[in-house]
């Protein structure tokens, strides 16, 4: 049974993100004020601005968490460097730590490197929220499944799809897709099944990369994501909400458009779906 989310539920899942190299103090202060205003889960910022964000949100008496990144964006630092980055972030006051996994190691089948890194980061981030970024645009389904299993095994709080900066394309995007979120959720749940402490130490999914409007945010939440990383958080918060039936139609149309752009239009079902596919093709030709 699919869970339906209200707008307030979606906003509470959002990690409002500002990771641009040219972000200023004023940008970070505004990010924090907006996150507090709209009730987002966290702000995600570069490490240099963690102390500033902590001060701003503390002054506001806000429940919004301060988050930062480790090994960002490629994950190619040594584990030792990532551990030092995580320690510094925690010491500076960061609550959420989003660490990019060693993609280079995974692509060479060196799963022990990932497992060792996850184990050590989990220890450093005890009492905090650790999210491991897979960068799924570079990975096969089997690699995604195995990475999720390792993260769930070590009680990582969230497994995250993407940085949004990967150069490869998967289903037409370098960010999150509905199919990937569903695959990650199934992989995690399979690993957690039957574990006595699964409620105490759940592992959930964070979708990120290319989430620019409310329709997409809702789609990913209903696909199983429990955190949503986006630099369009305010736009999502201030967007007009459709009637529920209109939203369902809009989401379905968006899924079909994405599939068509990614080369999956041949998989559309007969009947009504064929009509939609013809409309899409006609619009493209026009």
C-alpha positions in Angstrom: 0.0 0.0 0.0 1.5 3.3 -1.1 1.8 6.0 1.6 0.4 9.5 0.7 2.3 12.5 1.9 1.1 16.0 2.7 3.2 19.0 1.8 4.4 19.5 5.4 5.6 15.9 5.4 7.7 16.5 2.3 9.2 19.7 3.7 10.3 17.9 6.8 12.3 15.5 4.6 14.3 18.2 2.8 18.0 18.9 3.2 18.3 22.4 1.8 21.6 22.5 0.0 24.1 25.2 -0.8 27.4 23.6 -1.9 28.5 26.1 -4.5 32.2 27.1 -4.4 31.2 30.8 -4.5 28.6 30.7 -1.7 29.0 33.6 0.7 28.2 34.2 4.4 25.0 35.9 3.3 24.0 32.9 1.2 24.5 30.6 4.2 22.6 32.9 6.6 19.7 33.1 4.2 19.8 29.3 3.7 19.5 28.8 7.5 16.7 31.4 7.9 14.7 29.8 5.1 15.2 26.3 6.4 13.9 27.4 9.8 11.0 29.3 8.3 9.8 26.3 6.2 10.7 23.5 8.7 13.3 21.6 6.6 15.2 18.8 8.1 18.7 20.2 7.6 20.9 22.6 5.7 23.8 21.0 3.7 26.8 23.3 3.4 30.5 23.2 2.7 32.6 22.4 5.9 34.0 26.0 6.1 30.6 27.3 6.9 29.5 24.8 9.6 30.4 27.1 12.6 28.4 30.0 11.0 25.3 27.8 10.4 25.5 26.4 13.9 25.5 30.0 15.3 22.6 31.2 13.1 20.4 28.2 13.8 21.2 28.3 17.5 20.2 32.0 17.7 17.0 31.1 15.9 16.4 28.3 18.4 15.8 26.1 15.4 15.3 22.4 15.2 17.0 22.4 11.7 20.2 20.4 11.7 23.5 21.5 10.3 24.9 19.1 7.7 28.1 19.0 5.7 30.0 16.8 3.2 33.0 14.5 3.4 35.0 13.3 0.4 32.9 15.6 -1.8 32.3 15.3 -4.7 34.3 12.4 -6.1 34.9 10.2 -3.0 38.5 9.7 -4.2 40.2 10.8 -1.0 41.9 8.2 1.1 39.9 6.8 4.0 42.3 8.5 6.4 41.5 11.9 4.9 37.8 11.3 5.1 38.0 10.3 8.7 39.9 13.5 9.5 37.2 15.5 7.6 34.4 13.8 9.5 36.1 14.4 12.9 36.5 18.1 12.0 32.9 18.4 10.9 31.6 16.8 14.1 33.9 19.0 16.2 32.6 22.1 14.4 29.0 21.1 15.3 27.7 19.3 12.2 24.9 16.8 13.0 24.5 15.3 9.5 27.5 14.0 7.6 27.1 13.1 3.9 30.2 11.1 2.8 30.8 10.1 -0.8 31.8 6.4 -1.0 35.0 5.4 -2.8 33.5 4.9 -6.2 36.9 4.1 -7.7 37.2 1.1 -5.3 33.7 -0.2 -6.0 34.3 -0.1 -9.7 37.4 -2.3 -9.3 35.6 -4.7 -7.0 37.5 -3.7 -3.9 34.5 -4.0 -1.6 36.8 -4.3 1.5 37.8 -0.6 1.0 34.1 0.5 1.1 33.4 -1.8 4.1 36.4 -0.5 6.1 35.5 3.1 5.3 31.9 2.7 6.2 32.8 0.9 9.5 35.2 3.7 10.5 32.9 6.6 9.6 30.0 5.0 11.5 32.2 4.9 14.6 33.2 8.6 14.2 29.7 9.7 13.5 28.1 7.9 16.4 25.2 10.0 17.7 25.1 11.9 14.4 23.3 11.2 11.1 25.7 9.5 8.6 24.7 9.3 5.0 26.8 7.5 2.5 26.5 8.8 -1.1 26.7 6.1 -3.7 26.8 8.3 -6.9 24.6 5.8 -8.7 25.1 7.3 -12.1 28.4 5.4 -12.2 27.1 2.1 -10.9 25.4 -1.0 -12.1 22.3 -2.4 -10.4 24.4 -5.1 -8.7 26.9 -2.6 -7.4 24.1 -0.5 -6.0 22.6 -3.5 -4.3 25.9 -4.6 -2.7 26.8 -1.0 -1.6 23.4 -0.7 0.1 23.8 -4.1 1.8 27.2 -3.0 3.3 25.8 0.3 4.5 22.7 -1.4 6.1 25.0 -4.0 7.7 27.0 -1.3 9.4 23.8 0.6 10.5 24.4 3.7 8.3 21.4 6.0 8.8 20.9 6.9 5.2 22.1 5.7 1.8 22.1 8.6 -0.6 21.7 8.4 -4.4 23.9 11.1 -5.7 25.9 14.3 -5.4 24.2 15.7 -8.5 27.7 16.4 -9.9 28.5 13.0 -11.5 29.5 13.1 -15.1 27.9 9.8 -16.1 24.2 9.4 -17.0 21.7 6.8 -15.8 18.2 6.9 -17.1 19.0 10.3 -18.6 20.2 11.9 -15.4 23.2 12.1 -13.1 20.9 12.3 -10.1 18.2 10.3 -8.5 15.6 8.2 -10.4 12.5 6.5 -9.2 13.8 3.1 -10.3 17.0 3.6 -8.4 15.3 4.7 -5.2 13.0 1.7 -5.3 16.0 -0.6 -5.9 17.9 0.9 -3.0 14.9 0.7 -0.7 14.4 -3.0 -1.5 18.1 -3.8 -1.0 18.2 -2.1 2.4 14.9 -3.8 3.5 16.2 -7.2 2.5 19.3 -6.7 4.5 17.4 -5.5 7.5 14.7 -8.2 7.4 14.6 -10.2 10.6 17.2 -8.1 12.4 16.2 -7.5 16.0 17.5 -3.9 16.1 16.1 -2.8 12.7 13.7 -0.3 14.4 16.4 1.1 16.6 19.0 1.3 13.8 17.1 1.7 10.5 18.8 2.5 7.2 16.7 4.6 4.9 17.1 6.3 1.5 18.0 9.9 0.6 17.2 11.0 -2.9 19.3 13.8 -4.3 20.4 15.3 -7.7 17.9 17.0 -10.0 15.0 17.5 -7.6 13.7 20.9 -8.6 10.0 20.9 -7.9 7.3 19.6 -5.5 6.1 17.0 -8.0 9.5 15.3 -8.1 9.9 15.6 -4.4 6.6 13.8 -3.8 7.4 11.2 -6.3 10.6 10.3 -4.6 9.0 10.2 -1.2 6.3 7.8 -2.4 9.1 5.7 -4.0 10.6 5.2 -0.6 13.0 8.1 0.0 12.9 9.6 3.5 15.3 12.4 2.9 15.4 14.7 -0.1 18.5 16.7 -1.0 17.8 19.8 -3.1 19.1 23.3 -3.8 15.5 24.2 -4.8 14.0 23.8 -1.4 12.4 27.3 -1.2 10.9 26.9 -4.6 9.4 23.5 -3.5 8.1 25.1 -0.3 6.5 28.0 -2.0 5.0 26.0 -4.9 1.3 25.7 -5.4 -0.1 22.3 -4.6 -2.4 20.6 -7.1 -5.5 18.7 -6.2 -4.5 15.1 -5.4 -6.0 13.7 -8.6 -4.2 16.3 -10.7 -1.0 15.6 -8.9 -1.2 11.9 -9.7 -1.8 12.7 -13.3 1.1 15.1 -13.4 3.5 12.7 -11.7 2.6 9.9 -14.2 3.1 12.3 -17.1 6.5 13.3 -15.7 7.6 9.7 -15.3 6.6 8.9 -18.9 8.4 12.0 -20.1 11.6 11.0 -18.3 11.4 7.4 -19.6 10.9 8.6 -23.2 13.9 10.9 -22.9 16.0 8.1 -21.5 15.1 5.8 -24.4 12.5 3.7 -22.6 9.4 4.7 -24.6 9.3 1.2 -26.2 8.3 -0.2 -22.8 5.2 1.9 -22.5 2.1 -0.2 -22.1 -0.7 -0.4 -24.7 -3.9 1.7 -24.8 -3.7 4.9 -22.9 0.1 4.8 -22.5 0.5 4.4 -26.3 -1.6 7.6 -26.7 0.7 9.4 -24.3 3.8 8.2 -26.1 2.4 9.4 -29.4 1.7 12.8 -27.9 5.2 13.0 -26.6 6.7 12.0 -30.0 4.5 14.5 -31.8 5.5 17.3 -29.4 9.2 16.5 -29.9 8.8 16.5 -33.8 7.0 19.8 -33.6 
